[in-house]
């Protein structure tokens, strides 16, 4: 997780609701692997559908890239919040609020344009930090997923795993040490 409790630029949401805890401070204790197939464990099926449709609005499929829903970003959000139980109420409330904004129609059944409009409305009104939490966890799950990293490498040539896997190196040329090997010893043997 990219959030660190020592971070000094943390800005708390504008309104504090009873018992609100900043998600950026809570998730530092939770590790959820990315790119692992999983089922929803925290959310019921209706809320899971709403969250899945929400993350698809945040990052829809484009070109050769899958949507956030297709790579399991909603399940990642669910698993992360399950591991940081202090965030459960925040997630449940913000998912329920999104469904309230949709009215009589299930949010997941609305068209992409309508869902996107509702997500934007939720973003404008949310003061709980729930919208920001879902957005950030979705981006994390998406842009670290192996399928997305492979698509980005194909599209733009950027290798997101190179900093951790390194690249192939040519062998060391031992002849560069020839002169040093001829120098006298600068140490003495000790028993």
N, C-alpha and C positions, 0 to 999 in steps of 0.2 A: 504494500500500500504506500502511496506517495505522500501520505499525510504524516506529519511528525509533530508530536506535542510540543517540541521546542520551537516550532515555527513561530516567529514573532508577528507575522502579518495576518493572523487569524482574526477575521471580523465576524462577530456573532450576528445572527439574524436580528432584524430590526425589533421584533416583538418577542419577548420571552413568554412562553406559555408554561403553565404549571409543570415542573419537572423536566423541561426541555434540556437536553444535553447536546452539545455540538458534536455532530457525527464525525467531524475530522479528528476529534480527540479520542473518540471511542474505537474507531476502526484500526487504530495502530496496534491493538491487541488481537486483531483477527487476521488470520491468513486463509484465503480461499483461493485455491489454484484456478487459473484461467485456462479455458479450452477443455475442461472436463465436462462430459455429459452428466447432467444431474436433473433431478426432478424438484419441483417446488416442495418445500417442507414447512414453510411458515404460512404462506398464503393459501387460502381456499381457492377453488377452481375459478370462481367469478373474479376475484381480485387478481389471480394469476393471469387471466385473460386480459384484464385491464392493463396490468403492468406490461405484458408482452406487447400489446398494441401501442402503449406509450413509448417504449424503447424503440419500436419501429418508426415512430414519428421523429424521434430524436436523430436516428441514423437509418434512413430508408436504404434499400438496396439500390446500387448505382453502378452501372457498367459491369465490371467483373467482380464487384464487391458485394458480399451478402449484407442483409440488414442486421441491425443489432439483435433483433429477435431471432434471426436464423442462427446466430452464433451463441445463443444462450445467455444474453446479457441480463434478461429479466430473472432467470434462474440464479445468475451470479449475484444480483441485487438481493434476492431472497436469501441466498446462502450467507452473504456477508452480514445482513441484518440479523439473521438467525444466530450468527456467531457473536454479535454485539447486541445482546438482547435489550440493552437500554434504548436502542433505536427502533424497536418494534412498533411502539405506539405512533411514532412519527411516520413510519412507512404506511401503517394501516390508515391513518388519518388522511394522508395526502393521496393515497390510491382511492379511498372512499370519496374524497372531495372531487377528484377528477370524474368519477362516475356520477356524482351529483350534478356536476356541470353539464354532463351529457344528457341529463333529464331522463325521459322515458326509454330512450334507446340505449342499449348496452354500448358503452364506449367502444368496445372491441368490434362491434358490428357496424359502426359508422365508417364512412369512407375516409381515406387518408387525409384529404383536405380538411374535412370537418374535425377529425381527430387532432390534426396539427393546430387548427384554430383554438380548440379547447385546451390543448397543452400550452399554447401561448397565453391564454387567459389565466390558466393556473399559475404559470410562471409570474405573471404580473401581480397576482393577488397573494401568493404564498409568502408568509412571514415566519413559517415554522422551520425552515431549512430543509424540509422534505423534498421540495422540487430540486434544490441544489444537490442533495444527497443522491437522488435517483439519477440525475444528469451525470454527476461525477463518476458514480459506480458504473454507469452504462458506458461512458467513454473509456474507463479503465478496462472493462471487460472486452470491449470491442477492439481497441487499438493495441492490445497485447495478445489478441487471439491469433494463433498460428495461421488460420485461413486468411485473415485480414492482412497480416504481415506479409504473407506470400503474395497476395494481390497487390499490395503497395509496391513490393519489389518488382513485380512484373510491369506495373503501370509507370512508376517513376524511377525505378532503379535504387530506391532507398532500402537498405538492409537493416531492419530494426533489431536484429539479433547479433549483428557483427560486433558491437561493443562487448558482448558477453561471451561470444564464441570465438572471437578473433578471426584471423585470416591465415592462410598458408604462408609460411616463411621459408625462404631459401636457407640451405645449410650454411653454417658458419665456415668461413675460409680460414683454416688453421695456419696458412702461410703468413697471415697478418701478425702472428705471434713469434715468427722466426727470430727477429732481432731481440725481443724481450727474453727469449729462451737462452740467448748467448750471454746475457748480462750476469755478473757475479751475484751470488746470493746476498740478500740484504737481511738475513736472519741467521740465527744460530740454533743448532740442534740442542735440545734440553732433554735429559733423561727423566 
